[in-house]
Amino acid sequence: MKDLSGKLHQLRADANNCAVMAMSATDPNKRELLKRLADELAIEALELEQVVKRQTGDLGSDEQYNALSKPALDPPMPIRRKPLAGS
């Protein structure tokens, strides 16, 4: 079970990293790809969390992930750049 909890934490961290990279990507295709990857990893993490909860049978244990222990999946808003003069 500890191994699954570690995998769950890693999935969440990877989803967060992809979301942050998507926000900073300048290429629209890369931005969309990273956003989709972040979404897929976040979904996988939620599904794995349900499996872990089902296997432990204890939804209220101290090992349960709560909102404070989860990495944020929403990265900070990007800085909007003004278009260059004459563009």
N, C-alpha and C positions, 0 to 999 in steps of 0.2 A: 504494500500500500504506500509505503514511503517513496518508492520509485515512481508511482503514478503521481503523487503529490509534487515531486520534483519536476516531472514532465509537464504537469499543469502549470507550475510556476514558469518554466521555460517557454511554454507556448504563449503565455500572457506577455512575457518580456519580449518575445519575438514579434508578437502582434503590435506591441507598443513601438518597438524600434522601426517596424515597417511603416507605421502611421506617421512617425516623426520624419522619416526619410521621404515619404510621399509629400508631406507639407513643404519640404525644402527642395524638392526636385523641380528643375526648371523645364525639363522636357515634358510636355503634356502626356505623351505615351507612357513614359516611366512613372509619372505621377499617378496615372490611372492604374497601372499594373501594381504598384506598391500599395495603393489604397485597397485594391481588390485582394491582394495577398494579406494585408492587415485584417481585413474583414473575415477572410476565410480562417485565418489563424485564431481570431477571436471566437468564431463559431466553434472551431475544434476545441478550444479551451473550455467553453461552456458545456459542450457535450461531455468532455472528459470529467469536468467537475460533477456532472450528474452521475456519471459512472462511479466516481469515488464516493459520493454521498450514498449511492445505492449499496455499494459493497460494504461500507462501514455501518450502514443502517442507523447511523446516529447523525441526524441533521443539526443537532445543537451542540456538538462537541467543540472543544477548544481548537481542534485541528481544522475546523471548517473555515474556509476563506470568507472573510467579510469585506465590506467595502473599503476598509482602511488598509487591508493587506494586499489588495489587488492593485497592480500598476494601472495608472490611468490609460485608457484606450484612446481618449481624445487628446491629440497633441495641441499645443497652443496655436492660436490663430496665426496665419502667416502675415508678415508685414506686407502691406500693399505698396507697391512701388509706383511712383508717378511715371507716365510715359515721358520719354526724352523729347525735348523741344524739337520741332521739325519732323517728328515721326508720323 
